[in-house]
Amino acid sequence: MDGITPFEAWYDKRPNVIHFRVFGCLGYVHVQREHRKKLDPKSESCIFIDYCRVSKAYILYNPKTHKVNI
């Protein structure tokens, strides 16, 4: 295949991999307006653990609340 991926051989272009993330990297989850007060932050920092198989989303773990968010 001369150093190209099967995707490149089939479509004659490089695949877009900008959405890939490293396991364990920092990510942020948006906190809905109903669940925060006026001066609370709009997001919470979490840890990336996987990609969602149902939709285009990430699965993130919140170490403060010990919950998994999609």
N, C-alpha and C positions, 0 to 999 in steps of 0.2 A: 504494500500500500504506500510505500515511499514516504513514511512519516506523517500521513494524514489520517484523520479519524474516518470511520464509515459515514458519519453525517456529512463531512466535507466531500467525500467521494460521491455521495448520492445527490446532494443539493448544490454543489460547487460554491459553497460559502462556509465560513467558519461559524460554529454554533455560538449563540449568545449565552454566556455563563455569568453575567453580571449579578444575577440573583443568588448565586451560590455563597454560602457562608461556612466558616470554620466551626466545627463542633466545639462548644464551650465559650464562644465569643459573647460579648456583651450585646444585648438588644433591649429595646424599650417597648413597653406595652402601653397603649393609650388607655387612660382611665375615663370612663364615660361620665358625662356631666352629672348624671343622677347619683353617682357614687363618690363625688367629691364636693368639698365646700369651696367657698369663694377664694381662699388663699392656698388651697392644697395644690400640689403639682399636678400637671396634666398627664404625666407619664410615670411609670415605675421601671427601674432597671431590672433586667432579668438575664438569664443565661440561655443561649440557644441550645436546643437538644435535638431537634429533628425538623423535617419538612412535613406539612400536612398532606395527606394523600387524597383528601376530598376536594380541597380548594387550593388556590395559590396563597398559602399562608405559612408562617413559621410556627413551630411549637416551642414555647419558651417556658422555663422554670423560674418561678419567683422564690428566691431563698428566704425572704422575710416572712411570707405567708405560707410557704411550702405547698404552693399550688402550681398547676400546669395551665398555661394560657395558650390559646390558639389565636 
